[in-house]
Amino acid sequence: MEGGLVEFLEKNSIYIVLAIVLVVWAGIFLFLLNTDKRLKAIEKELKEK
């Protein structure tokens, strides 16, 4: 079982890297969306005062 996993990772390393990069970009995107939502709430609160 272990030998098969190592062999798979060696042959498909580009897909592993691609998956990691995709997860990182998704995290950055979600972080920016969350930050934008918070900023809009703060701006709205400041306009009401």
PDB file with one MODEL, atoms N, CA, C and O in Angstrom:
MODEL        1
ATOM      1  N   MET A   1       0.831  -1.205   0.000  1.00  0.00           N
ATOM      2  CA  MET A   1       0.000   0.000   0.000  1.00  0.00           C
ATOM      3  C   MET A   1       0.868   1.258   0.000  1.00  0.00           C
ATOM      4  O   MET A   1       0.636   2.182  -0.780  1.00  0.00           O
ATOM      5  N   GLU A   2       1.876   1.284   0.890  1.00  0.00           N
ATOM      6  CA  GLU A   2       2.717   2.461   0.983  1.00  0.00           C
ATOM      7  C   GLU A   2       3.509   2.687  -0.301  1.00  0.00           C
ATOM      8  O   GLU A   2       3.648   3.823  -0.754  1.00  0.00           O
ATOM      9  N   GLY A   3       4.024   1.618  -0.882  1.00  0.00           N
ATOM     10  CA  GLY A   3       4.787   1.752  -2.116  1.00  0.00           C
ATOM     11  C   GLY A   3       3.943   2.325  -3.236  1.00  0.00           C
ATOM     12  O   GLY A   3       4.426   3.117  -4.045  1.00  0.00           O
ATOM     13  N   GLY A   4       2.677   1.921  -3.284  1.00  0.00           N
ATOM     14  CA  GLY A   4       1.771   2.443  -4.300  1.00  0.00           C
ATOM     15  C   GLY A   4       1.523   3.927  -4.132  1.00  0.00           C
ATOM     16  O   GLY A   4       1.418   4.660  -5.116  1.00  0.00           O
ATOM     17  N   LEU A   5       1.428   4.376  -2.878  1.00  0.00           N
ATOM     18  CA  LEU A   5       1.189   5.797  -2.607  1.00  0.00           C
ATOM     19  C   LEU A   5       2.394   6.631  -3.019  1.00  0.00           C
ATOM     20  O   LEU A   5       2.241   7.681  -3.642  1.00  0.00           O
ATOM     21  N   VAL A   6       3.581   6.173  -2.676  1.00  0.00           N
ATOM     22  CA  VAL A   6       4.806   6.887  -3.040  1.00  0.00           C
ATOM     23  C   VAL A   6       4.936   6.962  -4.558  1.00  0.00           C
ATOM     24  O   VAL A   6       5.290   8.006  -5.108  1.00  0.00           O
ATOM     25  N   GLU A   7       4.651   5.868  -5.220  1.00  0.00           N
ATOM     26  CA  GLU A   7       4.728   5.826  -6.685  1.00  0.00           C
ATOM     27  C   GLU A   7       3.728   6.812  -7.297  1.00  0.00           C
ATOM     28  O   GLU A   7       4.055   7.527  -8.243  1.00  0.00           O
ATOM     29  N   PHE A   8       2.512   6.844  -6.751  1.00  0.00           N
ATOM     30  CA  PHE A   8       1.488   7.766  -7.245  1.00  0.00           C
ATOM     31  C   PHE A   8       1.937   9.215  -7.082  1.00  0.00           C
ATOM     32  O   PHE A   8       1.781  10.022  -7.998  1.00  0.00           O
ATOM     33  N   LEU A   9       2.497   9.545  -5.915  1.00  0.00           N
ATOM     34  CA  LEU A   9       2.949  10.916  -5.664  1.00  0.00           C
ATOM     35  C   LEU A   9       4.107  11.305  -6.580  1.00  0.00           C
ATOM     36  O   LEU A   9       4.192  12.451  -7.021  1.00  0.00           O
ATOM     37  N   GLU A  10       4.996  10.357  -6.867  1.00  0.00           N
ATOM     38  CA  GLU A  10       6.120  10.654  -7.751  1.00  0.00           C
ATOM     39  C   GLU A  10       5.652  10.909  -9.177  1.00  0.00           C
ATOM     40  O   GLU A  10       6.167  11.800  -9.851  1.00  0.00           O
ATOM     41  N   LYS A  11       4.687  10.138  -9.635  1.00  0.00           N
ATOM     42  CA  LYS A  11       4.229  10.284 -11.018  1.00  0.00           C
ATOM     43  C   LYS A  11       3.279  11.468 -11.202  1.00  0.00           C
ATOM     44  O   LYS A  11       3.196  12.025 -12.296  1.00  0.00           O
ATOM     45  N   ASN A  12       2.571  11.853 -10.161  1.00  0.00           N
ATOM     46  CA  ASN A  12       1.548  12.900 -10.285  1.00  0.00           C
ATOM     47  C   ASN A  12       1.842  14.110  -9.404  1.00  0.00           C
ATOM     48  O   ASN A  12       0.919  14.752  -8.902  1.00  0.00           O
ATOM     49  N   SER A  13       3.102  14.417  -9.218  1.00  0.00           N
ATOM     50  CA  SER A  13       3.455  15.515  -8.315  1.00  0.00           C
ATOM     51  C   SER A  13       2.904  16.855  -8.792  1.00  0.00           C
ATOM     52  O   SER A  13       2.589  17.716  -7.971  1.00  0.00           O
ATOM     53  N   ILE A  14       2.783  17.043 -10.094  1.00  0.00           N
ATOM     54  CA  ILE A  14       2.263  18.310 -10.610  1.00  0.00           C
ATOM     55  C   ILE A  14       0.816  18.519 -10.160  1.00  0.00           C
ATOM     56  O   ILE A  14       0.405  19.652  -9.908  1.00  0.00           O
ATOM     57  N   TYR A  15       0.050  17.448 -10.060  1.00  0.00           N
ATOM     58  CA  TYR A  15      -1.333  17.582  -9.620  1.00  0.00           C
ATOM     59  C   TYR A  15      -1.415  17.895  -8.130  1.00  0.00           C
ATOM     60  O   TYR A  15      -2.320  18.604  -7.689  1.00  0.00           O
ATOM     61  N   ILE A  16      -0.478  17.370  -7.362  1.00  0.00           N
ATOM     62  CA  ILE A  16      -0.430  17.670  -5.925  1.00  0.00           C
ATOM     63  C   ILE A  16      -0.125  19.153  -5.732  1.00  0.00           C
ATOM     64  O   ILE A  16      -0.780  19.826  -4.937  1.00  0.00           O
ATOM     65  N   VAL A  17       0.860  19.656  -6.455  1.00  0.00           N
ATOM     66  CA  VAL A  17       1.231  21.071  -6.375  1.00  0.00           C
ATOM     67  C   VAL A  17       0.056  21.934  -6.820  1.00  0.00           C
ATOM     68  O   VAL A  17      -0.252  22.942  -6.185  1.00  0.00           O
ATOM     69  N   LEU A  18      -0.594  21.545  -7.898  1.00  0.00           N
ATOM     70  CA  LEU A  18      -1.742  22.297  -8.398  1.00  0.00           C
ATOM     71  C   LEU A  18      -2.856  22.355  -7.361  1.00  0.00           C
ATOM     72  O   LEU A  18      -3.463  23.408  -7.165  1.00  0.00           O
ATOM     73  N   ALA A  19      -3.129  21.250  -6.702  1.00  0.00           N
ATOM     74  CA  ALA A  19      -4.176  21.210  -5.676  1.00  0.00           C
ATOM     75  C   ALA A  19      -3.825  22.124  -4.504  1.00  0.00           C
ATOM     76  O   ALA A  19      -4.690  22.832  -3.989  1.00  0.00           O
ATOM     77  N   ILE A  20      -2.568  22.113  -4.084  1.00  0.00           N
ATOM     78  CA  ILE A  20      -2.145  22.966  -2.969  1.00  0.00           C
ATOM     79  C   ILE A  20      -2.275  24.431  -3.343  1.00  0.00           C
ATOM     80  O   ILE A  20      -2.775  25.232  -2.552  1.00  0.00           O
ATOM     81  N   VAL A  21      -1.833  24.790  -4.538  1.00  0.00           N
ATOM     82  CA  VAL A  21      -1.924  26.175  -4.988  1.00  0.00           C
ATOM     83  C   VAL A  21      -3.387  26.620  -5.074  1.00  0.00           C
ATOM     84  O   VAL A  21      -3.724  27.747  -4.711  1.00  0.00           O
ATOM     85  N   LEU A  22      -4.245  25.725  -5.555  1.00  0.00           N
ATOM     86  CA  LEU A  22      -5.672  26.032  -5.644  1.00  0.00           C
ATOM     87  C   LEU A  22      -6.268  26.290  -4.267  1.00  0.00           C
ATOM     88  O   LEU A  22      -7.062  27.216  -4.101  1.00  0.00           O
ATOM     89  N   VAL A  23      -5.898  25.492  -3.288  1.00  0.00           N
ATOM     90  CA  VAL A  23      -6.399  25.684  -1.919  1.00  0.00           C
ATOM     91  C   VAL A  23      -5.908  27.002  -1.352  1.00  0.00           C
ATOM     92  O   VAL A  23      -6.665  27.699  -0.676  1.00  0.00           O
ATOM     93  N   VAL A  24      -4.662  27.357  -1.610  1.00  0.00           N
ATOM     94  CA  VAL A  24      -4.111  28.623  -1.117  1.00  0.00           C
ATOM     95  C   VAL A  24      -4.863  29.802  -1.735  1.00  0.00           C
ATOM     96  O   VAL A  24      -5.242  30.730  -1.021  1.00  0.00           O
ATOM     97  N   TRP A  25      -5.083  29.777  -3.054  1.00  0.00           N
ATOM     98  CA  TRP A  25      -5.805  30.858  -3.713  1.00  0.00           C
ATOM     99  C   TRP A  25      -7.247  30.971  -3.223  1.00  0.00           C
ATOM    100  O   TRP A  25      -7.768  32.074  -3.057  1.00  0.00           O
ATOM    101  N   ALA A  26      -7.888  29.824  -2.992  1.00  0.00           N
ATOM    102  CA  ALA A  26      -9.255  29.837  -2.459  1.00  0.00           C
ATOM    103  C   ALA A  26      -9.267  30.472  -1.077  1.00  0.00           C
ATOM    104  O   ALA A  26     -10.182  31.231  -0.756  1.00  0.00           O
ATOM    105  N   GLY A  27      -8.271  30.176  -0.258  1.00  0.00           N
ATOM    106  CA  GLY A  27      -8.178  30.778   1.072  1.00  0.00           C
ATOM    107  C   GLY A  27      -7.996  32.280   1.007  1.00  0.00           C
ATOM    108  O   GLY A  27      -8.629  33.019   1.761  1.00  0.00           O
ATOM    109  N   ILE A  28      -7.129  32.740   0.103  1.00  0.00           N
ATOM    110  CA  ILE A  28      -6.922  34.179  -0.062  1.00  0.00           C
ATOM    111  C   ILE A  28      -8.211  34.847  -0.520  1.00  0.00           C
ATOM    112  O   ILE A  28      -8.574  35.909  -0.014  1.00  0.00           O
ATOM    113  N   PHE A  29      -8.903  34.236  -1.471  1.00  0.00           N
ATOM    114  CA  PHE A  29     -10.149  34.792  -1.993  1.00  0.00           C
ATOM    115  C   PHE A  29     -11.196  34.910  -0.889  1.00  0.00           C
ATOM    116  O   PHE A  29     -11.844  35.949  -0.757  1.00  0.00           O
ATOM    117  N   LEU A  30     -11.363  33.856  -0.100  1.00  0.00           N
ATOM    118  CA  LEU A  30     -12.340  33.883   0.984  1.00  0.00           C
ATOM    119  C   LEU A  30     -11.965  34.916   2.043  1.00  0.00           C
ATOM    120  O   LEU A  30     -12.839  35.588   2.590  1.00  0.00           O
ATOM    121  N   PHE A  31     -10.674  35.046   2.334  1.00  0.00           N
ATOM    122  CA  PHE A  31     -10.219  36.051   3.290  1.00  0.00           C
ATOM    123  C   PHE A  31     -10.559  37.461   2.801  1.00  0.00           C
ATOM    124  O   PHE A  31     -11.019  38.299   3.578  1.00  0.00           O
ATOM    125  N   LEU A  32     -10.332  37.715   1.522  1.00  0.00           N
ATOM    126  CA  LEU A  32     -10.629  39.037   0.964  1.00  0.00           C
ATOM    127  C   LEU A  32     -12.133  39.321   0.965  1.00  0.00           C
ATOM    128  O   LEU A  32     -12.550  40.445   1.247  1.00  0.00           O
ATOM    129  N   LEU A  33     -12.941  38.317   0.654  1.00  0.00           N
ATOM    130  CA  LEU A  33     -14.394  38.508   0.707  1.00  0.00           C
ATOM    131  C   LEU A  33     -14.852  38.849   2.119  1.00  0.00           C
ATOM    132  O   LEU A  33     -15.671  39.746   2.316  1.00  0.00           O
ATOM    133  N   ASN A  34     -14.318  38.129   3.094  1.00  0.00           N
ATOM    134  CA  ASN A  34     -14.677  38.371   4.485  1.00  0.00           C
ATOM    135  C   ASN A  34     -14.252  39.777   4.921  1.00  0.00           C
ATOM    136  O   ASN A  34     -15.015  40.471   5.594  1.00  0.00           O
ATOM    137  N   THR A  35     -13.064  40.193   4.548  1.00  0.00           N
ATOM    138  CA  THR A  35     -12.567  41.521   4.891  1.00  0.00           C
ATOM    139  C   THR A  35     -13.426  42.599   4.242  1.00  0.00           C
ATOM    140  O   THR A  35     -13.726  43.611   4.876  1.00  0.00           O
ATOM    141  N   ASP A  36     -13.823  42.400   2.995  1.00  0.00           N
ATOM    142  CA  ASP A  36     -14.671  43.354   2.295  1.00  0.00           C
ATOM    143  C   ASP A  36     -16.022  43.499   2.996  1.00  0.00           C
ATOM    144  O   ASP A  36     -16.541  44.605   3.145  1.00  0.00           O
ATOM    145  N   LYS A  37     -16.575  42.380   3.417  1.00  0.00           N
ATOM    146  CA  LYS A  37     -17.865  42.399   4.112  1.00  0.00           C
ATOM    147  C   LYS A  37     -17.765  43.198   5.416  1.00  0.00           C
ATOM    148  O   LYS A  37     -18.651  43.988   5.741  1.00  0.00           O
ATOM    149  N   ARG A  38     -16.669  42.979   6.158  1.00  0.00           N
ATOM    150  CA  ARG A  38     -16.462  43.712   7.416  1.00  0.00           C
ATOM    151  C   ARG A  38     -16.293  45.210   7.157  1.00  0.00           C
ATOM    152  O   ARG A  38     -16.841  46.035   7.889  1.00  0.00           O
ATOM    153  N   LEU A  39     -15.534  45.558   6.116  1.00  0.00           N
ATOM    154  CA  LEU A  39     -15.311  46.971   5.805  1.00  0.00           C
ATOM    155  C   LEU A  39     -16.621  47.662   5.431  1.00  0.00           C
ATOM    156  O   LEU A  39     -16.860  48.796   5.846  1.00  0.00           O
ATOM    157  N   LYS A  40     -17.467  46.994   4.656  1.00  0.00           N
ATOM    158  CA  LYS A  40     -18.752  47.580   4.290  1.00  0.00           C
ATOM    159  C   LYS A  40     -19.610  47.827   5.517  1.00  0.00           C
ATOM    160  O   LYS A  40     -20.287  48.852   5.603  1.00  0.00           O
ATOM    161  N   ALA A  41     -19.592  46.890   6.479  1.00  0.00           N
ATOM    162  CA  ALA A  41     -20.354  47.059   7.713  1.00  0.00           C
ATOM    163  C   ALA A  41     -19.830  48.242   8.514  1.00  0.00           C
ATOM    164  O   ALA A  41     -20.619  49.009   9.066  1.00  0.00           O
ATOM    165  N   ILE A  42     -18.508  48.403   8.586  1.00  0.00           N
ATOM    166  CA  ILE A  42     -17.919  49.522   9.309  1.00  0.00           C
ATOM    167  C   ILE A  42     -18.258  50.839   8.626  1.00  0.00           C
ATOM    168  O   ILE A  42     -18.593  51.812   9.301  1.00  0.00           O
ATOM    169  N   GLU A  43     -18.177  50.888   7.284  1.00  0.00           N
ATOM    170  CA  GLU A  43     -18.519  52.104   6.552  1.00  0.00           C
ATOM    171  C   GLU A  43     -19.967  52.492   6.783  1.00  0.00           C
ATOM    172  O   GLU A  43     -20.276  53.669   6.973  1.00  0.00           O
ATOM    173  N   LYS A  44     -20.849  51.519   6.768  1.00  0.00           N
ATOM    174  CA  LYS A  44     -22.275  51.776   6.986  1.00  0.00           C
ATOM    175  C   LYS A  44     -22.496  52.333   8.392  1.00  0.00           C
ATOM    176  O   LYS A  44     -23.283  53.260   8.583  1.00  0.00           O
ATOM    177  N   GLU A  45     -21.796  51.763   9.370  1.00  0.00           N
ATOM    178  CA  GLU A  45     -21.916  52.218  10.752  1.00  0.00           C
ATOM    179  C   GLU A  45     -21.412  53.658  10.889  1.00  0.00           C
ATOM    180  O   GLU A  45     -22.005  54.457  11.613  1.00  0.00           O
ATOM    181  N   LEU A  46     -20.336  53.983  10.206  1.00  0.00           N
ATOM    182  CA  LEU A  46     -19.790  55.346  10.292  1.00  0.00           C
ATOM    183  C   LEU A  46     -20.697  56.362   9.613  1.00  0.00           C
ATOM    184  O   LEU A  46     -20.801  57.497  10.079  1.00  0.00           O
ATOM    185  N   LYS A  47     -21.358  55.978   8.517  1.00  0.00           N
ATOM    186  CA  LYS A  47     -22.257  56.898   7.828  1.00  0.00           C
ATOM    187  C   LYS A  47     -23.488  57.215   8.672  1.00  0.00           C
ATOM    188  O   LYS A  47     -24.035  58.315   8.591  1.00  0.00           O
ATOM    189  N   GLU A  48     -23.923  56.248   9.482  1.00  0.00           N
ATOM    190  CA  GLU A  48     -25.114  56.442  10.309  1.00  0.00           C
ATOM    191  C   GLU A  48     -24.854  57.405  11.461  1.00  0.00           C
ATOM    192  O   GLU A  48     -25.790  58.025  11.965  1.00  0.00           O
ATOM    193  N   LYS A  49     -23.613  57.540  11.883  1.00  0.00           N
ATOM    194  CA  LYS A  49     -23.300  58.417  13.018  1.00  0.00           C
ATOM    195  C   LYS A  49     -23.242  59.866  12.616  1.00  0.00           C
ATOM    196  O   LYS A  49     -22.990  60.730  13.456  1.00  0.00           O
TER     197      LYS A  49
ENDMDL
END
